[in-house]
Amino acid sequence: MTQHDDKAHTGKLLRSKNGFDVISCERCKFPHVAPVPTADELANVYRHDYYATEKPLYIQRYREDQAWWDLVNDDRLDDLAVAARIETGRVLDVGSGPGLFLERAQGRGWSVLGIEPSSQAAADSRARGIPIVEDFLDERTAPGLGVFDCVHSAAVFEHLPDPGGMLDILRGLLRPGGALIIVVPNDENPIQHAAIATQGLDPWWIAPPHHLNYFNTVTLPPFIAAHGFRVVDTQTSFPIDQFLLMGDRYIGDDSLGRTVHKRRMAFELAMRDAGQNAARRAMQRTQAIAGIGREVIVVAVRDDG
């Protein structure tokens, strides 16, 4: 891992939390924490502590929700195949977690590899026959992975001390014309701001030191494009924050949060099962134009001019 040169990262102070400042960085063109925690501090968190202390039920719930995750992962595999102009190929999942994306890809005929620093998540993947490199992706580990047709990385870039450096590594791992999907939280979005204004909530999405970077539909596509990619699609996921505006104050309430997530899953699965999947996918792209949706999903291809 590398990290920001904090002297080169200056900008307006947006928010402070947990002893960290979040600035609107003039250099990076997106908000991030300054100063950034050291690489050693972050490595210890993600190798051993993250799933055990921050998300103790994450792997269990990931498996409970497998039918819905299959829908999500089918979307992403379809988009990668279209962007890379292939039916199947070799795909790398960076921050592969419990391995459901790779498990789905493998079942559809892809050749798969995951790289994941969490010992708990890596063990869960191996138990299901998913090939995993248990480590961080960086300049040290990248050369041994080979070349890929596609790369997928979800819920990773918000955690990275040097997201631009990671994009450079990913570009080097892709063949010319290879495709990339990055998925991060869509932060500072209009529904979040409405919830603060009308529900008396604090900005709950600010979560240092685990979340260092705060992207959205405006900032993520040009950031990816600046690192040698051509953005071909921008989408957002279901705007689950809207439940806050309807009186379901699930922030800090795990039981209610689980309830509204199940409603979201039921909606999306019902759209698919009713033969309305094309409409559901169109919603994801239309929402992105308005800047709403809980995650932003960017599809890009390696741009070789």
BABALUM-119510 format. One line per 10 residues: their letters; for each residue z, y, x of C-alpha. Coordinates in pm, whole numbers. Example, Ala and Ser with C-alpha at 12.3 -4.5 7.8 and 13.67 -1.06 7.14 Angstrom:
BEGIN
AS) 780 -450 1230 | 714 -106 1367
//
This chain:
BEGIN
MTQHDDKAHT) 0 0 0 | -64 357 104 | 77 663 -62 | 3 1029 -126 | 32 1291 144 | 264 1502 -69 | 181 1825 118 | -178 1791 -4 | -73 1736 -367 | 36 2055 -537
GKLLRSKNGF) 16 2186 -889 | 201 2308 -1194 | 524 2128 -1278 | 473 1954 -1614 | 786 1748 -1666 | 1092 1615 -1481 | 1261 1282 -1544 | 1481 1033 -1356 | 1497 1270 -1061 | 1116 1288 -1031
DVISCERCKF) 878 1575 -1096 | 539 1523 -1262 | 280 1779 -1151 | -69 1862 -1272 | -224 1791 -934 | -494 2039 -833 | -643 1794 -584 | -642 1475 -793 | -724 1640 -1129 | -467 1427 -1314
PHVAPVPTAD) -86 1444 -1345 | 124 1231 -1112 | 473 1208 -967 | 552 1411 -658 | 685 1302 -420 | 572 942 -458 | 823 661 -385 | 769 479 -58 | 548 173 -43 | 847 -43 53
ELANVYRHDY) 1046 73 -250 | 761 -8 -484 | 687 -343 -321 | 1040 -466 -383 | 1027 -361 -749 | 700 -537 -828 | 756 -854 -627 | 1094 -939 -774 | 1238 -694 -1026 | 971 -576 -1267
YATEKPLYIQ) 937 -869 -1507 | 1299 -977 -1467 | 1461 -637 -1534 | 1202 -397 -1677 | 1010 -641 -1898 | 1225 -954 -1937 | 1042 -1069 -2255 | 692 -967 -2146 | 563 -1306 -2034 | 717 -1483 -2335
RYREDQAWWD) 563 -1233 -2577 | 231 -1239 -2395 | 208 -1609 -2483 | 335 -1559 -2838 | 55 -1308 -2895 | -217 -1521 -2736 | -454 -1514 -3037 | -460 -1135 -3025 | -489 -1127 -2645 | -788 -1359 -2673
LVNDDRLDDL) -952 -1097 -2895 | -872 -819 -2647 | -992 -1022 -2350 | -1311 -1125 -2525 | -1386 -754 -2572 | -1341 -691 -2202 | -1540 -993 -2089 | -1823 -896 -2324 | -1825 -542 -2186 | -1820 -661 -1824
AVAARIETGR) -2108 -901 -1885 | -2320 -630 -2045 | -2245 -374 -1773 | -2309 -622 -1488 | -2615 -769 -1666 | -2490 -1126 -1644 | -2363 -1392 -1884 | -2087 -1519 -1654 | -2003 -1468 -1289 | -1718 -1432 -1044
VLDVGSGPGL) -1440 -1207 -1172 | -1126 -1073 -1004 | -823 -963 -1206 | -608 -714 -1015 | -249 -730 -1137 | -327 -1043 -1332 | 22 -1088 -1479 | 66 -1417 -1666 | -308 -1484 -1642 | -434 -1469 -2001
FLERAQGRGW) -742 -1264 -1910 | -837 -1516 -1641 | -754 -1811 -1863 | -990 -1675 -2130 | -1259 -1599 -1871 | -1231 -1946 -1721 | -1267 -2100 -2066 | -1589 -1902 -2112 | -1737 -2032 -1787 | -1646 -1758 -1541
SVLGIEPSSQ) -1527 -1828 -1185 | -1190 -1654 -1164 | -932 -1527 -918 | -619 -1322 -975 | -409 -1116 -738 | -52 -1052 -856 | 260 -947 -661 | 517 -1065 -919 | 652 -1407 -828 | 739 -1482 -1193
AAADSRARGI) 394 -1394 -1327 | 212 -1571 -1044 | 410 -1890 -1105 | 331 -1876 -1476 | -41 -1845 -1399 | -42 -2130 -1147 | 127 -2356 -1401 | -184 -2307 -1618 | -430 -2382 -1343 | -527 -2022 -1267
PIVEDFLDER) -598 -1952 -897 | -370 -1668 -786 | -312 -1477 -465 | 55 -1377 -480 | 37 -1041 -308 | -64 -677 -342 | -428 -581 -320 | -469 -352 -20 | -668 -309 299 | -489 -611 445
TAPGLGVFDC) -556 -860 164 | -895 -743 33 | -1118 -888 311 | -1007 -1243 236 | -1100 -1235 -133 | -1480 -1233 -108 | -1733 -1055 -328 | -1724 -1036 -708 | -1961 -964 -994 | -1683 -799 -1194
VHSAAVFEHL) -1331 -665 -1154 | -1072 -619 -1429 | -748 -425 -1384 | -516 -343 -1675 | -173 -176 -1663 | -200 -126 -1286 | -334 220 -1201 | -43 402 -1360 | 181 233 -1102 | -15 297 -783
PDPGGMLDIL) 87 543 -510 | -280 584 -413 | -511 507 -709 | -812 662 -535 | -766 433 -239 | -752 137 -476 | -1082 237 -636 | -1239 245 -290 | -1111 -108 -225 | -1245 -232 -559
RGLLRPGGAL) -1585 -81 -491 | -1594 -272 -163 | -1515 -598 -343 | -1800 -559 -594 | -2160 -656 -533 | -2418 -379 -587 | -2442 -328 -963 | -2113 -508 -1020 | -1893 -394 -1308 | -1538 -267 -1329
IIVVPNDENP) -1292 -222 -1617 | -981 -9 -1573 | -720 6 -1851 | -427 249 -1838 | -203 427 -2089 | -371 720 -2263 | -97 972 -2191 | -51 1326 -2320 | -274 1236 -2615 | -281 1434 -2943
IQHAAIATQG) -73 1186 -3143 | 200 1186 -2877 | 214 1565 -2889 | 228 1556 -3270 | 519 1311 -3251 | 709 1544 -3020 | 641 1843 -3246 | 731 1676 -3576 | 970 1392 -3494 | 1197 1554 -3235
LDPWWIAPPH) 1108 1298 -2969 | 1112 1348 -2596 | 799 1255 -2393 | 885 884 -2382 | 572 790 -2186 | 701 967 -1873 | 862 677 -1686 | 900 722 -1310 | 934 545 -1073 | 742 269 -1258
HLNYFNTVTL) 473 501 -1392 | 354 733 -1119 | 18 847 -1263 | -61 981 -1610 | -428 942 -1705 | -611 993 -2035 | -962 998 -2181 | -1035 1333 -2015 | -913 1259 -1663 | -979 889 -1600
PPFIAAHGFR) -1363 872 -1631 | -1437 1151 -1378 | -1173 1016 -1142 | -1344 675 -1140 | -1687 838 -1105 | -1570 1034 -800 | -1515 706 -613 | -1867 567 -621 | -1893 438 -977 | -2111 525 -1275
VVDTQTSFPI) -1911 527 -1597 | -2101 347 -1875 | -1841 329 -2153 | -1508 486 -2251 | -1294 338 -2527 | -936 354 -2646 | -713 90 -2797 | -543 101 -3138 | -343 428 -3175 | -7 264 -3222
DQFLLMGDRY) 165 600 -3171 | 53 688 -3525 | 339 475 -3663 | 576 740 -3526 | 413 1000 -3749 | 460 769 -4049 | 835 738 -3996 | 855 423 -3782 | 1055 560 -3488 | 1018 257 -3265
IGDDSLGRTV) 1089 434 -2936 | 1402 267 -2796 | 1411 19 -3086 | 1275 -311 -2958 | 1288 -484 -3297 | 1095 -210 -3476 | 855 -183 -3184 | 780 -551 -3218 | 725 -509 -3593 | 469 -230 -3558
HKRRMAFELA) 292 -420 -3280 | 257 -719 -3514 | 103 -491 -3778 | -144 -367 -3520 | -236 -722 -3420 | -274 -826 -3784 | -513 -537 -3849 | -737 -611 -3552 | -748 -986 -3610 | -825 -932 -3979
MRDAGQNAAR) -1118 -705 -3890 | -1259 -976 -3666 | -1200 -1256 -3914 | -1364 -1055 -4194 | -1682 -1021 -3991 | -1615 -654 -3916 | -1578 -682 -3539 | -1864 -440 -3473 | -1687 -177 -3683 | -1362 -239 -3494
RAMQRTQAIA) -1539 -190 -3161 | -1709 127 -3291 | -1365 261 -3386 | -1250 216 -3026 | -1532 434 -2899 | -1498 698 -3173 | -1124 728 -3111 | -1195 792 -2744 | -1409 1094 -2834 | -1109 1238 -3019
GIGREVIVVA) -874 1147 -2733 | -653 922 -2946 | -552 560 -2887 | -270 413 -2682 | -474 292 -2383 | -793 429 -2232 | -1047 165 -2127 | -1323 269 -1887 | -1619 47 -1799 | -1811 144 -1485
VRDDG) -2061 -4 -1244 | -2083 28 -869 | -2321 316 -806 | -2543 270 -503 | -2767 564 -581
//
